[in-house]
Amino acid sequence: MRYLVFIVLFLAGFLGATRAYAFAHFFGRMAWAERRFGVGGTYVAWRLGGLAAIGLGFAILRFPGYFGL
């Protein structure tokens, strides 16, 4: 189970980090990210979210007991 969760999170994070431009145009701009990070903040938010998903996937793979898996 943890391997499946890892693969899904890794792929979602990879797509979020590499395809930030496409996601921003599909889902629209994030007003809070534009205020927080400045111009282009939506792309930064998508990239940071993708990296966080990848990190969470590796954490679940390494420490499954903390996440109930």
URCORKA-V73384 format. One record per residue. RES is the residue in one letter. PHI is phi in whole degrees, -180 to 180 (999 if undefined). Layout:
# URCORKA-V73384
((RES PHI) (RES PHI))
This chain:
# URCORKA-V73384
((M 999) (R -67) (Y -69) (L -65) (V -62) (F -61) (I -64) (V -65) (L -66) (F -65) (L -66) (A -65) (G -67) (F -63) (L -66) (G -64) (A -79) (T -95) (R -114) (A -61) (Y -63) (A -67) (F -64) (A -64) (H -77) (F -77) (F -92) (G 94) (R -80) (M -101) (A -63) (W -66) (A -71) (E -66) (R -70) (R -74) (F -102) (G 90) (V -64) (G 83) (G -66) (T -63) (Y -67) (V -64) (A -63) (W -64) (R -68) (L -65) (G -63) (G -65) (L -66) (A -66) (A -65) (I -64) (G -62) (L -64) (G -62) (F -67) (A -66) (I -66) (L -66) (R -83) (F -126) (P -68) (G -67) (Y -70) (F -110) (G 75) (L -106))
